[in-house]
Amino acid sequence: MRIGLLTEGGYPYVSGDARLWCDRLVRGLGQHEFDIYALSRSERQEDEGWLELPPQVNRVRTAPLWTAEDDGVALGRRARRRFGENFEELAAVLCAGDGQAPEVADGVQGEPGEPSADVADRFANALYGLAELARDEGGLVAALRSESAVRALERACRAPGALRTAREARVPELLSVAAHLERALRPLSLDWYEDDALGSVDLCHATAGGTAALPGLLARHFAGVPLLVTEYGVQLRTHYLASADAPPAVRALLAAFHGRLAAEIYRRAALITPGNSHTRRWQERCGADRTKLRTVYPGMEASRFAEVGEAPDGADPDTLVWVGRIEPAKDLISLLHAFAEIRKEEPKARLRIVGAPSGIEGEAYLGHCRALAAQLFPDEAEGVHAVGDNPVSFEEIGGPEAPTLAEAYAAGMVIVLSSVVEGFPLSLVEAMFCGRATVSTDVGAVVEVIGGTGLVVPPRNPRALAEACVSLLRDPARRERLGAAARARALELFTVEQNIEAFHGIYLEIVSHAPVRRVVLDEAGEPLPFAAPAEAHVPGRWTGPMARVVARGGPTWATAAPVRATTPLPTTEAAR
């Protein structure tokens, strides 16, 4: 079959989210064909280029989310009226407040409530109305950036019954919301939904929710293509956190938009595959039908950690190791304060922090952590003639002390995670593959991943973190038991093989239940089951001459004229 793989800020680019998972999935399902539709997040990401793509990638089409030139589309009077009606309805739904995410004590949006059916239908009608207008006119970039869009948003905010926070929105806040909506709705203006693009695939697989899944939502609306949505992190929660410091009106309106969009995506998806129960709970709160949910853990390459996992006794028993991206959410400040308590109990203990900073904010945070480490732990020397050495080291993968990721985990017998925000903790799974005992904070999917094979403490509690680490440093037998159990659990649940096998079955299940949208005939006049059948890779009747367009009509149950099994690539598209 042919899969339309939808990504945002990741595959096939060298850098970005979920690129390795997507690459493993595509390579592992060589019996299928993949068309990749990728949204990029920055010019730098595009300049870095693509990963080397396997032969089963049939085509790649990309579009930037970080910029959009004016499409030059000037709407006529009738089109402007259609745009005004649909955009005003969309804005009115955002200001209505039904299903709004509640506020929590620290000012960050909490989990959303399920919107009413009326609100969901109004949002869907407005969204698809804009999509149909964009298809008819060739784009809506200029319209979404226009003054009329801002005025429509202002009228919705001032209307009776609007949210109190929306009614208080000032002009700068309205401009900010309008700009965000224009960016989020850019997929409406793409030419990805024709019969020779997403309309030709058997299944759309969105590798994230939100904007990444919007093209799949539109392919379902225009061409009836079934949609599969995979979320390994809570996309909606990410949006809430990103707007936590915004003015209340901006925060409320953006929360409403992303909550409505998530609910519509979940409602229309054929199946939804959360990566853990934490994500699953959020999806259910957003209205996802439980019968559509199938938990599929992310697949990771276990072989790169096999040597360390099979010989777990070569590490320094007094060394703690932290591995990850250096950013405030990882709460290394609490880890450093916890290590100060650990040193009081275990003077020989050392802490190795291995990772690179994430962006400008990460660089500043790393500098703050280095300064705190120097303050808490003055350089120490074993003798009067020795050079002082700090018990805390900051390293990066590829350096002399940690040439590879596996060797970073091999450096210590206890791996620590101190995060205050976490989705699916990949570093913990890597540590489990290495047979290491772990101490983690109770955030995200940590408890689900660990499953009793490590110690878990409350976040932002340095004393509890220190006590757990000391207990493992003093008990080699317990470390060994936990490490062995962790490795066995990781090999059972979190390998690439289990992930690929799960999605192979899900693809077949979705397509087997999807209604026939078109008929593809081979040279003998027999119908082919998929646009690119799996049998095409097996010697036999299916691998004969290329299926062709048959002049005569298809079976009586056909709803469209027969088409070719494989559509040639236009010369203007980027191919593998």
Order of alpha helices (4+ residues) and beta strands (2+ residues): beta-alpha-beta-alpha-beta-alpha-alpha-alpha-alpha-alpha-alpha-beta-alpha-beta-alpha-alpha-beta-alpha-alpha-beta-alpha-beta-alpha-beta-alpha-beta-alpha-beta-alpha-beta-alpha-alpha-alpha-beta-beta
